[in-house]
């Protein structure tokens, strides 16, 4: 995969990509750091004595090249100011263990950036990423936990060339406006249990199996999630097993009876697949040895999904291969409503693996989900959604155009969706006319120079 990743980077660099601060405007913006800043290694905070509070400031670019994770243990903090850039070696990572605190709060104009320590165009692999371990529920460990546990705050932050793992993170933790881009062979955002309530999350050009992997008893609320695939990236892996998807929901990978059950309540998800663009990775069309779909639900998954868009995957909009999950859908314990789906192969838009829930088949699955009372729709092609320019990867623009059918029709009735957490927007999918991507996101990190000589 590393060899292939290197080849793809060379290919993408030749496409003439320009620097881009955010979609929604066709003018490319140069976000290169013009004036070089002094640099400081995070290793200095660990020797000769370990600093219980590490504070990083925006006037310095920080580096970390140790093969041991930079950890924060119980009672320790890592505080990162807005606009701060931290560059990591390939073996380096950040790990916030139980009781440790990460406070990395950027702004739309000055996000916090975690990226690879490599000059633009030479990013050949991923660094180790960020893991946050809280004390909330994780059904692979225990049925008990502190649902209100605090692990800090991650806001207006970019994680480039690495993934984010959130394990047992409690509702006292803030996670919003976070972009993860160009993961290599790993999932972009993995949620292992927990009770936190994230919003405004972006996964872009994920090279691994899944953009949003939800498992091990996660029970929070979620709104405004964008899984945005690039055709050159994406391959199945073992975590989760044999999958290539925008969102993957399961209860537990080894024991489907574990409690608490995974049960996200989600609104305004968009999964935007490569739509058969030239150069698409073969896994997107592999229906024999891999599960490939915008949404995969399995392993006794429970969920409520509303006001969402699933499109652009060649061989599946929704893939279901588990009798317990199917029974939950048939018994209305799980819900999928007020949403729009599309698949390049219309016969596989709703795919129920043969033998999963006899005597029913994929056609029955489709008919059931399109029952009028659920208010779901099936569109014939990606163009029907009327996004502005979603498949222009030089300057991507996944916002709905004027007159798009997704700009209206959202529904937030009922107890689950009338909670104060949910913003009752009129549109379906992650994006409407309020461009929350503007300013802090970057869709061309392969071309972005972070304090390297020009």
N, C-alpha and C positions, 0 to 999 in steps of 0.2 A: 504493500500500500504506500509506503514512503516513497518508493521509486516512482509509482504512478502519480503521487501527490506532487513530486518534484516536476514531473513532466507536465502536469496540468497547470502548475503555476507558470511555467514557461509559456505555455499556450495562452493562458489568460492574459499574461503580461503583454503578449503580442496583439491583443485585441484593441489596444489603444484606450484602455479604461482611464477615465479621469477621476480626480479627487472629487468626492461627493460627501456633503455633510448630511443630506437627507433626501429621500424622495419627495416628490410633490412640486419641485421646481426643476425646470429643464436646464437651468444654469449650473454648470459644475463649479464647485467651490473648492479651492485649494486649502486643505487643512494641515499642510506640512508645518511643522514647528520651524519657523524661520530663524529665530535667534537661538543659538545653542545655549542650553542651560547646564549648570554644573550637575555632575552625576554623583550618586552616593550608593554604595552597596548596602542592602538590607542586612548582610552578614554583620555589619558593624553594631547592630542593635542586639546581637546575641553574644558578643564578646567584648571585653573580658567578663562582663557580668550581664545576665539576661535582663533586658528592660521590660518591666511589667506593662508599661504604656509606650507604644510606638506611634509617633505622630509624623505623618508624611505631608510635606508642604508642596504647593504647586510650583514654587520657584526652583525646584530641583527635580531632575529625572532620576528615578530610583532603579536599581538593577538587583537581580538576585540570580545567582548561578550555582547555588549549592544543590546537590542531589538529594538532600534531606528537605522535607517540607518546612516552609516557614510557618511555625505553629503559634497559635494563641491558646493557652490552656485556661482552666478555670481561674477567674479573677484577672486575666490579662486582656489587653485591648490593642487593637490595631485601628487607628484613626487616620483617615485619608481625606485631605482637603479637596474641594472641587478643582477640576482642571489638572490634577496630578496624573503623571504617566509613570507606570511601573513596567519594566521590561524584564522578561524571564528567560533563562537558559532552558534548553530542551528538557532537562531532568528536574527543573525547579517547579515548585508548586506552593500554594497557600492552603493551610488547613486550620480551620477554626474548630477546636474540640469543645465538648460540652462545658458550658460555663464561660468559654471565651467569647469575646465580642469583636465584631467587625463593624466599623462605622465608615462607610465609603459613600458619601453623599455628594454627587455632582449636581450640576444644574443643566438646563437645556443648552446654555451657551458654553458651559465648561464641564463636560462630563469627566468622570474618572475613567482612566484607560488602563487596562491590564493587557499586555501584548507580548509578543515574542521578541527576544533580543536579536533581531536580524534586520538588515537593511531592506528597504522596499524592493520587492521582486526576488528576494533570496530566501523567503520563508519556506523551508523544505519539510518541516514537520511541526508537530504541536509541542507546546510545553505542558506541564502537568495539570494546569487548571486550578480551580478553587473548589474546595469542599467545606461546607458548613455543617457541623454536627450539633443538633440541639437535643433537648431533653423531652421533646414531645413524643407522641406515639410512633412506633416503628414495629409493625406486626411480625417482622422477622426476628425481633429481639424480645419484645414483651407486649402484652395487651395494655399495660399501664404507662403513664407518662404525664408530663405537665403540659396541657394543651396551650397554656399562655406563656410558655417559656420564651425568653428573650435571647436572641443571638446577635442583635444589632440592627443595622440598616444598610441596605444596598440600593441606591437610587441614582438614576441617570449615570449608568456605568456601562462600559463596553468591555467584553472579554473576547479577545481576538486570538485565534489559533489555539484554542483550548476550550474545555467544557466547564459547566457549573453543576455541582452535585449538592443537593439540599436534602439532608437526612435528619428526620425527626425535628424539623424546625418548627417552633411554636408560633402562635398567633401574635405574640408580642414582638415579632421580628417583621420589619418592613422590607419588602422586595417589590420594587416597581421601577419601570423604565430601565430595563436591563436588556442589552443586546449581546448575544453570543454568536460569533461568526467564524466560519472556516474551521470547524472541528475536523479532525482528520478521520480516524476510524472509530471515534467514540460518539455517544449521544451528546447532543448540545446541552440540554437542560434535563437532568435526572432528578426526580422528586421521589425520595424514598420515605414514605410515611410523612408525618407532620400535620400541622393544623394551621400553617400560615396562609395568608390570603394575598397572592400576588396579582398584579395587574401590569399591563403595558410591557409584555415580554416579546422579544424578537429573536428568532433563530434564523440565520441566513447562511446559505451555502454549506449546510451541514454535510460533511463527508462520511459520517457514520450512519448507523441504522435508523435513528429516530431523532426528531427535533425535540419533542416533549415526551419524556418517558415517565409515567405516573404509576407508582407501585407501592407495595408494602404498607398499605393502610392509610394513605393520604386522604384527608377529609376536609380540605379547605374550599373556599370560594375563589374563583378565578375569572378575570375579565380582560378582554383585549389582548389576545395572544396571536402572534403572526409567525407561522412556520413557512418560510420562503425559500424554496429549493432552487439551486442552480443546477442546470442539467449536467455539468461536468463533474459533479460531486455527488456521492451517495453510494454506499455499499452495505450489504448485510453484514452482521457481526453476531457475536454470541450474547450481547447484552443490549437489548433483549434478543432472544434467540431467533435467528432466521427471519429477520424482519427488515423492512425498509418502509418507513411511514413518517407522516408528519406528527401524528400523536398516537401513542401506544398506551393503553390503559389495561392493567391487570390487578388482581388482588395481591397475589404473592407468587413469585416465580417457581417456588418449590412446594408450597402447601396452600392450596386454594381455600382451605377452611380457616386460615388464620384470621384473627380479629384484632383490632377493628377492621372491618372491610374497607378497602379502597373505595372512596365515594366522593369524587370531586363534583362540585356544582359550578358549572362553567357557562359563560355567555361570551359571545363575540370572539369566537375563534375563526381564523382564516388559515387553512392549509392550502398553499399555492404550489402545486407540483410543476415539473418542467414542461408538461404539456407536449411531450414528444419532440422537443426542440432538437436541432442537429447537435450531435455530440453527446446525447444523453447516455448516462451510465447504463449498462445492460441490466442491472438489477431492477430498474424501474419496470421493465417488461418481463421479468422472470416470475412466472406464476406456478412453476413446478417445484423449484428448490427453495423458494423464499416466499414470505408473505409480503406483498407489496400493495399498499393502499394509503390513501390520505389518513384514514383512521383505522386502527386495529383495536378491537376489544376482545379480551380473552381472560382465561384464568379466574373465573368468578368475579369479573369486574362489575362494579356498581358505579353509576354515573347519572348526572343530569346535564344535558348539553342543549343549549338553546341559542337562537339568533346567530348561527354559525354557517360558514361556507367551506365546503370541501371540494376541491377541483384540481385538475391538471395532472393527476396520476394516471398513467396510461392504462393500467389494468385493475384498478379498484378505487372506488371512493370510500367504501366501508367494508372491511373484512372481518368476518365473525367465524370463529372456529371452535367455540367452547359451549357445551350444553348448559352449563350453569349460567354463563353470561346470557345466552339466548333465552333461558327460562326467566331471567330477571327482566329482560326486555318484554317478553310475552306477558309477564305478570305485572307490568307497569311499575316494577320496583326501580327500574332504570328508565330514563326518559331521553328522547331525542326529538326536539320539536322546533318549529318555526325556523327551519334551516333549509339550505339549498345545497344540493350535491351535483357533481358532474364527474364523468369518467370518459376517457377517450374511447374505451370499449364499453358501449352502453349496456351490454349484456352482463358486465361485471361491476356495474355501479354499486350494487348491493350483492356482496358475495358471501354466501353461507356455505362453508366447506361441506362437501357431500358427507352425509352420515352424522353431522353434528347434532341436529335436532329433528330426528325423523318423526313424521313422514315429510317434513317441510324441506323445501329447497330454496335456491336463491330467488326464484320468482316469487315465492311466498313471502320471503323476507322483504323484497321490494314492495310488494303489494301492502304489506303490513305497515311499513314505515311511511308509505305514501297515503295511508288512510287519511281522509280529509280532516279528521279531528286533530291530527298531529300538526297540520299546517306546514308540512315539508314540501319541497319541490325538487324535481330533477330537471336540470338544464341539459340541452343537447351538446353544447360545446362551451369552451372557456370564453369565447367571444361574447356569449350571451350575458356574462356578468358585467360587461362594459367597464373594465378597468382601463386606466389611462394608457399605460405602456408597461405592462408587467414583465414582458419577456425581452426587454431591452436591458441587457445586463451591463452595458456601459453606464447608463444612467437609469436605473430601474425606477419605475413609478407604479406601484401597486394600488394607488388610490382609485376609488370609483370615479368615473367621469360623470359629467352632468347628464342626467337622465338614466343613470344606472338603476336597475331594478333593486339593487341591494341597499339603496339609500333610504328606503322606507320599509315598513312592515315588521319591525322588531316588536317583541312582546315581553313584558316584564310582570305579567299578572301572576298571582299566587304567592304563597308564603316564601318559597325559596328565593324568588327573584325580586321581591319587594324589600329585601333586607337593605339597610343603609349602605352596605358595601357596594352594591351594584349601581352604576350610573345608568339611568334609564335613557339611553340614546335611541334615536329613531331608526338607525341603520343596523343591518345584519353584517356580521364579519368584524374583523379587527379594526377596520378603517372606514371612516365616513368623510365628512367635509372638515372635521377637526383633525388636522394632520399632527398627531402626537409624536410622529417620527422626526419632526423638523428640528434641526439644530444639533441634536446629541448623537444621532446614529451615524454610522459610516459603513457603506456598502462596498467600498474599495480599499480594504486594509492592505491588500497586496501591493498597492501603489502609494501607501502613506509612509512618509518618512518621519520617524519619531526620534529626533535629536541626533541623527547620523549626518556626517559631512555630506554636503551637496556636491 
